[in-house]
Amino acid sequence: MPRINDLSPELLLHIVQFLLEGNQLDPSKDEKETADNSSAAINSWGRTSTYFYKLLSPYIFRHVVMRNTQRSGEALQFLVRSSQRANVQALHFKASVTGDGTHEDGKNDAEFPTSVHSILSDLASFPNLQALVVDFDFEKIQDRDFEDFIQEDDDDQESEDQIVEAEGGQAWRALKKQTFDAISKDNSSRIRHLVVKTCPLKATSLYGSEQMNKNLDRYYLDSLSNVTRLTISGHEQGPIGLTEMYQALVPLRPDHVPNLRELEMGWYFIQDSFVDFLSAHGSTLERLTLNHCFMISSFGATGGHYDWDDNEALPGDIPSWYRFFHAYASSKPTALRHVTLTPENATLDHDEDTEKVLRTCKEQGKERRAFAYAEVDDKYGLLFENEDENSRALRRGMDMRGWEELMEVARANRESKLAR
């Protein structure tokens, strides 16, 4: 009777691919369950013989998990000393606390052994590491006392002394600080993905420190000199591009990603500096995709609604899609051939004046798109699209004029490319 050992390595690797991907065909299992089951199956298979262990090692060690315990840290240190370290492509750090998350009982619930610190502060020990996932598991504490995990508003912002005091009395705060402290000391790795999951909305004493800020650009952007395609995306519940409490600016400098050919931004508020970045890449950037991107509404930009008339020229300091499109087109990007905005139209008020403009454009065979203006709630950081401002901008037509300017540049570049 044929044995599995008799199968060719190529066929065995096909079975591995099925284990990695085939379970996804079962709709009753979520993504995490599928990944866990696939990993467990391959790990079990690798334990059956030395032959299969060697064959499956690239899959067994491709994604490793480390917890903030001495045993887990030492296991990763052992892996670093072995040849299998070259197979590690993703490290998932799961940080959790025991007890009630405080130090009041005298226990150090925020366990963070030196072995764990040594791994996170020297990620180059895994020469082919591409991704680091940091996952704070504070669910039990959060369910009990949710208010400890959020900053209500600017008036509740903690002072530096209060932050340091909290880190000495709340284990989850201490663990968060120790985690970022270790990662910020990693000076030699070139990871391509850094994902921080379920991070409580509270500052650590490291935020603003020279050590941490010095490394932010390096983690995300300074190491991308050979990258040709880049995607940066926030989330509906945490858009990027603002300096509000729950948002963050995107520090794209003109000298970043010098060989960039395709750029995709998601859930992003267009910053003035974004045009400088795009203009600096005029000779390389061929495709720009903006998914759920917004211009800050005049309400958010001025702290109060600027009541502009449909026929009135906007002040120069009021953000607008026209200003962005016009500035980018005026920089004459020579490589740009495709620009995509999704969704295709922003939400509108559909009042009588707006409907009239839409009907007129349709009758004349002219396109009139609506571009999104939005603001964020100053308490919880929630995103709200400003339908009234979207409608006003559509009626004015200036945003559409800027869009057509940019489209004309892209069209001319495409024709020039075909003519060569």
HUJOTA-V458181 format. One line per field, one symbol per residue. burial: 1 if it has 9 or more other ideal C-beta (glycine too) atoms within 8 Angstrom, else 0. Layout:
BEGIN
burial=???
END
This chain:
BEGIN
burial=000000000001100110110010000000000100111011101100000110111011111111111101111110110001101111111111101011100000111110111111111101001011111101001100000111100000010000110110111111111111111101001010010000010101110010110011110010010010010111000111110010101101000110111111111111000111111011011111111111111111110001010000000001111111111110101011101010000101000011101100100000011111111110001010111011111111111111101111110011000000
END
